[in-house]
Amino acid sequence: MHYITTKQTTYTEPNGGRDNIVNLPPTIIFPIGHLIEFFLALKTPAKLLSYIKTIRIPRASTYHKEITNIFNNSQKIT
């Protein structure tokens, strides 16, 4: 759970932000994408980058490094 909250905090900008995006409240399916990334990072880290590229996240390598750091830091806390 710490992984999801840390990731959400990391990527949420104040309303307006530099891209002028308004943050809406999370929906019921909100954590599913985070849980998929968490599971891959936990069980098969070698497949995480491939998954990120498959779902077409921009700057996949950078995003992979960022969420890997978030994952590793969240594992140190528990």
C-alpha positions in Angstrom: 0.0 0.0 0.0 2.9 2.4 0.7 4.0 2.0 -2.9 0.7 3.2 -4.2 0.4 6.2 -1.9 4.0 7.2 -2.5 3.6 6.9 -6.3 0.4 8.9 -6.2 2.0 11.6 -4.2 5.0 11.7 -6.5 3.1 12.1 -9.7 0.3 14.4 -8.5 0.7 18.1 -9.1 -1.3 20.9 -7.5 -4.4 21.7 -9.6 -3.3 23.6 -12.6 0.3 22.5 -12.4 2.7 23.1 -15.3 0.4 21.1 -17.7 -2.8 22.8 -16.4 -4.3 19.4 -15.4 -7.0 19.3 -12.8 -6.7 16.3 -10.4 -10.0 14.5 -10.0 -10.6 12.1 -7.1 -9.5 8.5 -7.7 -12.1 6.1 -9.1 -12.8 2.6 -7.8 -10.5 1.0 -10.4 -7.7 3.5 -9.6 -5.2 1.1 -7.9 -5.3 -1.6 -10.5 -2.5 -0.2 -12.7 -0.4 0.5 -9.6 -1.0 -3.1 -8.4 0.1 -4.5 -11.8 3.3 -2.5 -11.6 3.8 -3.5 -8.0 3.3 -7.2 -8.8 5.8 -7.1 -11.7 8.4 -5.2 -9.7 8.0 -7.7 -6.8 7.8 -11.0 -8.8 9.3 -10.4 -12.2 11.3 -7.1 -12.3 12.8 -7.9 -15.7 9.3 -7.8 -17.3 8.4 -4.4 -15.8 10.0 -2.3 -18.5 8.4 -4.4 -21.2 5.0 -3.9 -19.6 5.5 -0.2 -19.4 6.5 0.0 -23.1 3.5 -2.3 -24.0 1.0 0.1 -22.4 2.8 3.0 -24.2 3.8 5.2 -21.2 5.9 8.1 -22.6 9.6 8.1 -21.7 9.3 4.4 -20.6 12.9 4.0 -19.4 12.7 7.2 -17.2 9.3 6.1 -15.8 10.7 2.6 -15.1 13.6 4.0 -13.2 11.4 6.3 -11.2 8.9 3.6 -10.2 11.6 1.2 -9.5 13.1 3.7 -7.0 9.6 4.2 -5.4 9.2 0.4 -5.2 12.6 -0.1 -3.6 12.1 2.7 -1.1 8.6 1.4 -0.2 10.2 -2.1 0.5 12.7 -0.6 2.9 9.9 0.9 5.1 8.0 -2.3 5.6 
